[in-house]
Amino acid sequence: YEDDPLSQKPRSSRSVTIDLPVLGSVVIPCLGGDLPMLRQVLTLWNRPSFRPLKSGPKPALVVVFNNADAALLDETRALRSAFPDLAESFSRFEVVSADLTGDADLYARDATESRGKFGNKAGPNFLFQKTMHAVARHGDYTLQIELDCLPVRPGWIDEANAVVARNAGAWVIGSTYPGDVTLDRRVQFHFNGNAIYKAGDPAFRTFLDDVWIARILHHI
């Protein structure tokens, strides 16, 4: 019944459950030759001292290659049985290919002249876009971890979930530079993809496609 300040009936007791947002997935973007490094990273995560999750809901672990044939996909999926303890931290293990080709897969890191119609570093940009779409079905938030980013203690997914809960609604949750020395200008314009993204939000993906990527292409 409705609470009535004039009623002699006792007030109803209601309990409210608030579902805090959590990571739906952890995603690792990879290139075709990254399998050995991926194996090293998973070896580290498989150790108790770097165990990803202590408690709470398990996110999916997703590996997205820029372009992978069936053999590479199968070889990567086989890593699941090589690291059984990761099942304590992840609900599932998925490996997908973004199927990037040609100029869309170009990454000419040290080139001084433009080599492709989408720019010399189109590959990482399009891989990021494809990755966000690939993990969208797993829930609101995904933590993207590049292979050169390593955890420093166990329970780092728990820590990421706490960050998400404190910033519910944010589209991108990244880190700030904590140093006291001015970064070189070349570094200032380097995009660090290690962050938490609200990939499950259709509005974020629309922004990614129609604004973020579109503006990158416009400036090339």
N, C-alpha and C positions, 0 to 999 in steps of 0.2 A: 504494500500500500504506500501511498504518498505520505511523506512526513508532513504533518500538520501542526503548526505551533500552538493551535488552540485545542488540539485533540488530547484526550486523556490517555490515549494508547501510547505505549512505549515506542520510542523511536526505533526504526528498523536498523539492524546492524548490517552494514555492507562491507565486503572486502573487495578491494580493487587490486587486480593483478596487472602490473605494467610489464609488458614484454620489451626488454631492452634490445636494441639491435646488436647483432654479433656478425662475425665474419661468416659468410656463406662459402667462401673458398679462399685458398691460397694458390696463387698462380705464378709459375715460373716461365718467362719467355726464353726461348732457346733458338739457336741457329743449328743448322744441320751437323756441324762438327762439335757441338757442345756436349755430346753424350758422356764422354769421360769426365768432364767437370761436373755434370749433373750427378753422376754416380758418386763422386767425392762429396758433394753437398748432402746427398741423401745418407751417405755413410755417417756423416757428422750428425745429422738430425736423428739418426737411429740410436745414437748413444744416450744413455740416461742423463748425462750432464748437459745435453742440448735438446732434451725431449721437448717437442713443440708445445704440447698441451698437457696441463696438469688436471684440469677438470672442466666440465661444461660441454656444450654441444660441439661435435666434431665438424669442421669444415671439409669440403672436398679439396683434394690436392690435384691441381690441373697443370699439365705441361703443354705449352703451345709452341710448336715449331713454326718457323717462317715458311718452310716448305719441306715436307717429309714424305718419302715414299712408304709403301706398306711395310717394307722390311725394317725401316728405322722406327716406325710406329710400334711394330710388334716387339722389337728389341727393347724399346723404352718401356713398354707395358710390362715386360718380363721383370723389370726392376722391383715390381710390387712384391714378388715372392722372395726377392733377395733381401728385402728389408721388412720383415714381418712385424717388427715392433712399431712401425709407423702406423699400423692399423689402430693403435691406441690413441692416436692423435688425429687421424683423418678418416672420414666416413667412406671415401672412395678415392680411386686413383684413375684419372683420365689423361689421355694423351691425344692431342689433336693437331692437325696441320692447318695453318692459315692459308696454304696454297698460294703464296705470293710468287709472282714470276716477273721477269723482265725488269723494267725501270721501277716497278713498284717494290722490288726486292733489293734495290741497290743500296749498298752501304760503302761508299768510297770515303773512308775516314780521313785520309790525308791528301785527298785530291785538291788541287788548287783551281781547277776549272770545272764547270758544271758538266756532268756526263749524262744526265738523264732528265726527262721532261718533268719529273717530280722532285728533282734535287738529288744531291749526292748521298743524303741520309734518309731517303724515302723509306727504306726498308724498316728501320726501327719505328718510324711514325705509323706506317700502315700495320705493322705487327702489333703495336699498342692498340690501335683501333680494333683490329680483329680479335685481339685478346679480350677486350672489354665485352665484346658481343658474345664471345665464346663462354664466358663465365656468368653471364647475366642470369641464367636460369637457376643458379645456385643460391640466389638471395641478394639482398641489398648490397652488401659490402664484400669487396675482395681485397686481399693484401697481395700486391705484386712484389715479388722478390727476385731481383736479378741475380745471376749466378755468382757475381763478385760481392754480394751482400751476405754476411754471415751473422747468425745470432751469437750472443755472448753469454747467455744463460738459459736454463730451462724455463718452460712456461711462457715463451715469447708470444704464443697465440693468445694466452690469457691476458697478457699485457696489451696486446693489440685490441682485444675485445673491450678492455677497460677504456682505451682511447676512443673507440667507436662510441661507447655508451656516453662518454663525456661530450662528444661532438655529434650527437644524433642529428641527422638532417644534412650534414655537410656532404658535398660531392667529392671533395678531395681533401684528404688529411695527410699532410706530409711533415717533414721535419724542417727545422730552421738551422741555419749555419751558426754553430755555437762559438766559433773562433773569434779571436780578437785581432786578426790580421786581415786586411782587405784582400779579397780574392782577385786573382788575375782576371782581366776582362774576358778572356777566352773561357774561363771557368764559369763566370757569372751567367753566361748565356748557354751553359750546358744544362739540358733538362735531365734531372734525376728521376727515373721512373719508379724508384722504390717508395711506394706510398700506398695508402688505403683509398680505394675508389668506390663510389656508390654505383657499381656497374649494373645492379639490378633495377635501378631507377630508369624508366624509359625516357624521362626528361633529360637525365644526364647523358644518355646515349645519343639523343637527338642533338644536344649541345655539342657532343664530341664530333658527330658527323658534320653538322651544318655550320658550326662556328669554329671549333678548335682545329680540326683537320682542314676545313675549308680555308681558314685564314693562313695556315701554314702554306698551303698550296698557292694561295694568292700572292704571298711574298716571295715565292721562288721565281 
